[in-house]
Amino acid sequence: MKKYILTLAILFIGLMAFAQENKNVTHEQKGDLIETTYFYADGAIQQQGTFNKAGKLHGTWTSFDKEGNKLAVGNYDNGKKVGKWTFWVDGEANEVDYVDSKMTKVTKANKENTI
């Protein structure tokens, strides 16, 4: 009997932990994509973007700091980083160009570097 009570207690604790974890993420079907939002513990948005039917990152993703300032904006195509991504560091926008998740060009504070 103790074995069953212990098993149920562990299962209950696991379910409670899972339920609390789900409060930090929302999913909403938008046509063929699933729009997902991740939240900080205080409820501020951490990341927003979409997944395709295969469960891969697809479309525009945006990351924010706890104060709501943008940290990064970029696009995924079927799980791969593509196109121009913008990253903000100390209030300055830096751009990185991607092809198949590989950096091809970095533009940092008015200086361009081709990789």
Backbone bond lengths (Angstrom), bond angles and torsions (degrees), N, CA, C in turn:
res aa  C-N    CA-C-N  psi(-1)  N-CA   C-N-CA  omega(-1)  CA-C   N-CA-C  phi
1 M - - - 1.443 - - 1.533 110.96 -
2 K 1.344 117.15 -41.01 1.454 120.93 178.55 1.524 110.38 -60.53
3 K 1.324 116.17 -36.43 1.457 121.64 -179.89 1.536 110.54 -61.31
4 Y 1.342 117.20 -42.12 1.453 121.65 179.85 1.520 111.68 -68.68
5 I 1.320 116.57 -40.68 1.465 120.65 179.05 1.525 109.70 -64.48
6 L 1.335 117.18 -43.20 1.453 121.17 178.55 1.527 110.65 -62.83
7 T 1.325 117.22 -43.59 1.463 121.76 179.02 1.528 110.72 -61.77
8 L 1.338 116.91 -44.87 1.460 120.55 178.15 1.523 111.66 -64.20
9 A 1.317 117.28 -38.93 1.467 120.90 178.72 1.526 110.64 -63.38
10 I 1.320 116.25 -43.88 1.467 120.43 179.34 1.524 110.08 -64.56
11 L 1.325 116.93 -43.23 1.454 121.38 178.25 1.526 110.59 -61.40
12 F 1.328 117.15 -44.64 1.461 121.39 179.93 1.527 111.40 -62.09
13 I 1.330 116.62 -44.79 1.472 121.14 179.09 1.525 109.91 -61.88
14 G 1.332 116.51 -42.78 1.460 120.61 178.33 1.518 112.26 -62.02
15 L 1.336 117.07 -42.07 1.459 120.84 178.44 1.520 111.36 -66.20
16 M 1.311 117.64 -38.63 1.463 121.11 178.35 1.529 110.84 -64.80
17 A 1.316 116.38 -41.96 1.470 120.11 178.45 1.525 109.78 -63.26
18 F 1.331 117.44 -41.82 1.460 121.66 179.33 1.524 110.09 -64.43
19 A 1.313 117.99 -43.23 1.458 121.85 -179.89 1.524 110.84 -62.48
20 Q 1.327 118.03 -40.85 1.455 120.78 178.82 1.519 110.53 -67.03
21 E 1.325 117.11 -37.31 1.460 120.98 179.79 1.519 110.57 -63.10
22 N 1.328 118.43 -38.07 1.453 122.43 -178.22 1.521 113.05 -67.44
23 K 1.328 119.09 -18.32 1.456 121.27 176.99 1.520 110.98 -68.47
24 N 1.325 117.46 -17.03 1.462 121.52 -178.10 1.516 113.28 -94.61
25 V 1.339 117.67 7.38 1.459 120.68 179.37 1.524 109.22 -150.16
26 T 1.339 115.36 141.90 1.465 120.51 173.87 1.518 108.59 -126.44
27 H 1.328 115.50 150.56 1.462 122.29 177.47 1.520 108.08 -130.60
28 E 1.333 116.51 137.68 1.463 120.39 177.56 1.522 108.70 -141.57
29 Q 1.312 116.22 127.22 1.459 121.45 178.69 1.522 109.30 -70.32
30 K 1.332 117.06 126.88 1.464 123.22 177.75 1.524 107.34 -130.73
31 G 1.314 116.73 88.41 1.464 120.78 -176.34 1.512 109.68 66.67
32 D 1.334 116.92 -124.45 1.462 122.06 -179.67 1.527 112.58 -85.99
33 L 1.330 117.42 -4.03 1.466 121.00 -176.83 1.524 111.31 -112.42
34 I 1.322 115.69 158.20 1.457 121.97 174.40 1.520 107.41 -111.95
35 E 1.331 115.68 113.77 1.464 120.78 178.81 1.522 108.43 -81.02
36 T 1.320 115.67 126.94 1.461 121.29 -175.48 1.522 110.00 -123.91
37 T 1.317 115.47 138.72 1.459 121.41 176.17 1.523 108.10 -128.72
38 Y 1.325 116.03 127.47 1.462 122.39 174.67 1.523 107.65 -103.34
39 F 1.343 115.83 141.64 1.455 121.24 -176.86 1.529 111.26 -120.34
40 Y 1.333 115.52 149.17 1.458 120.84 168.18 1.530 107.86 -71.93
41 A 1.316 117.48 166.43 1.468 121.87 -179.41 1.526 112.43 -58.53
42 D 1.339 117.15 -29.68 1.468 120.07 -179.39 1.531 112.74 -83.63
43 G 1.343 118.15 0.90 1.459 122.11 177.79 1.513 114.76 97.55
44 A 1.333 118.23 -9.22 1.465 120.99 177.78 1.529 109.19 -69.80
45 I 1.324 115.87 148.25 1.465 120.26 -179.39 1.523 109.93 -72.94
46 Q 1.332 115.51 131.80 1.462 121.91 178.05 1.529 110.40 -98.61
47 Q 1.342 117.39 -47.53 1.463 122.57 -179.93 1.518 109.55 -147.67
48 Q 1.341 115.72 149.58 1.451 121.78 173.81 1.508 108.77 -139.14
49 G 1.332 115.78 140.60 1.451 120.11 176.54 1.508 110.77 178.21
50 T 1.328 115.90 -167.90 1.459 120.41 -176.18 1.519 111.66 -131.12
51 F 1.336 113.63 154.08 1.454 123.18 173.55 1.521 107.66 -115.92
52 N 1.347 116.87 150.95 1.456 119.54 175.02 1.527 110.12 -89.01
53 K 1.338 116.81 -177.25 1.464 121.18 -178.21 1.522 112.65 -60.47
54 A 1.328 116.80 -29.09 1.464 121.36 179.84 1.526 112.32 -79.71
55 G 1.346 117.03 -2.27 1.458 120.81 179.46 1.520 113.30 83.06
56 K 1.335 117.01 16.02 1.466 120.59 179.55 1.522 109.92 -99.94
57 L 1.336 115.26 148.96 1.463 120.79 176.52 1.526 108.23 -57.31
58 H 1.332 116.33 133.16 1.456 119.79 -176.59 1.523 108.76 -155.20
59 G 1.305 117.00 127.32 1.458 120.99 -178.80 1.517 111.51 97.60
60 T 1.317 115.58 -165.30 1.465 121.91 -175.50 1.518 111.29 -80.00
61 W 1.335 115.16 133.80 1.473 122.63 174.25 1.520 107.99 -121.69
62 T 1.320 115.18 139.09 1.459 121.49 179.17 1.522 108.87 -129.12
63 S 1.334 116.62 134.21 1.467 122.78 177.07 1.521 109.16 -114.09
64 F 1.341 115.38 143.98 1.460 121.59 -178.31 1.523 110.25 -128.60
65 D 1.339 116.56 154.08 1.462 119.43 170.23 1.525 107.85 -84.43
66 K 1.323 117.32 179.18 1.466 121.05 -175.94 1.528 113.29 -66.11
67 E 1.334 117.58 -20.06 1.462 121.18 178.67 1.530 111.76 -89.17
68 G 1.326 117.76 -2.11 1.463 121.10 178.89 1.513 114.61 93.27
69 N 1.330 117.66 4.29 1.464 120.89 177.43 1.521 109.84 -78.99
70 K 1.323 116.52 140.27 1.457 120.28 178.87 1.522 110.37 -67.43
71 L 1.335 114.76 136.28 1.462 121.65 174.26 1.517 111.09 -105.40
72 A 1.344 116.37 -36.43 1.461 120.62 -177.89 1.518 110.18 -158.60
73 V 1.343 115.15 146.10 1.463 122.57 173.00 1.518 106.97 -139.89
74 G 1.333 115.63 130.50 1.457 119.11 178.65 1.513 111.08 -165.32
75 N 1.323 114.87 175.74 1.458 121.03 -176.70 1.518 112.15 -118.50
76 Y 1.334 113.28 146.12 1.457 122.23 173.39 1.524 108.34 -115.67
77 D 1.310 115.94 146.13 1.459 122.00 171.28 1.517 107.12 -125.78
78 N 1.323 115.46 105.17 1.466 121.45 179.25 1.529 111.87 53.76
79 G 1.338 116.20 44.55 1.457 121.72 175.75 1.516 115.64 90.70
80 K 1.335 118.21 -3.07 1.470 120.83 -179.41 1.519 110.46 -112.88
81 K 1.350 115.74 139.15 1.460 120.32 175.60 1.524 108.36 -68.77
82 V 1.335 115.65 133.01 1.459 120.87 179.21 1.521 110.02 -140.08
83 G 1.316 115.70 154.97 1.460 121.26 174.33 1.509 113.83 72.56
84 K 1.320 114.23 -160.83 1.470 121.84 -175.66 1.528 110.19 -87.16
85 W 1.306 116.59 125.77 1.466 123.76 174.46 1.514 107.05 -109.66
86 T 1.317 115.69 144.08 1.454 120.90 176.39 1.525 108.65 -117.54
87 F 1.333 114.88 130.79 1.469 122.27 177.56 1.517 107.44 -121.78
88 W 1.330 116.72 134.39 1.452 120.94 178.55 1.525 109.47 -103.43
89 V 1.333 115.82 124.01 1.454 122.25 178.40 1.526 107.14 -127.78
90 D 1.314 116.09 120.95 1.461 121.67 -178.26 1.524 111.60 51.60
91 G 1.321 117.12 40.15 1.457 122.21 177.32 1.510 115.62 80.78
92 E 1.333 118.29 -2.94 1.461 121.29 179.88 1.523 110.31 -104.58
93 A 1.334 115.27 135.88 1.457 120.59 179.74 1.530 110.02 -84.28
94 N 1.322 115.08 128.85 1.453 122.29 175.08 1.518 107.55 -118.54
95 E 1.328 117.79 138.42 1.452 121.03 -177.20 1.522 111.15 -114.15
96 V 1.321 113.90 141.31 1.468 121.43 177.58 1.520 107.44 -131.46
97 D 1.327 116.58 128.45 1.461 121.37 175.70 1.516 109.18 -94.93
98 Y 1.341 115.77 135.18 1.459 122.24 -179.05 1.521 110.63 -122.32
99 V 1.326 115.49 143.87 1.457 123.67 168.40 1.519 105.49 -132.66
100 D 1.333 117.79 120.38 1.470 122.86 -178.23 1.526 112.17 50.32
101 S 1.315 117.22 45.30 1.471 125.12 178.95 1.526 114.04 67.29
102 K 1.329 117.15 13.48 1.469 120.59 177.00 1.520 109.04 -110.37
103 M 1.340 115.71 132.47 1.459 120.20 178.44 1.522 109.43 -69.24
104 T 1.336 116.04 132.63 1.458 120.25 177.74 1.523 112.08 -115.32
105 K 1.339 116.56 -24.82 1.463 120.12 -179.95 1.521 109.01 -155.56
106 V 1.329 115.33 140.65 1.460 121.41 177.11 1.523 107.87 -124.70
107 T 1.324 116.43 127.52 1.459 121.60 175.60 1.517 106.71 -117.43
108 K 1.338 115.52 111.48 1.459 120.79 -175.40 1.520 109.45 -122.00
109 A 1.307 115.31 117.69 1.471 122.04 175.48 1.523 111.91 43.20
110 N 1.338 116.26 58.43 1.456 124.26 177.26 1.517 114.35 68.28
111 K 1.341 118.79 17.36 1.454 122.28 173.91 1.513 108.43 -121.82
112 E 1.317 117.27 131.14 1.455 121.30 -176.69 1.530 110.33 -108.48
113 N 1.325 115.47 133.56 1.467 121.94 175.66 1.512 108.43 -128.39
114 T 1.331 116.96 125.89 1.458 120.89 176.25 1.520 108.26 -98.61
115 I 1.313 114.56 133.24 1.475 120.32 -177.19 1.505 109.44 -99.31
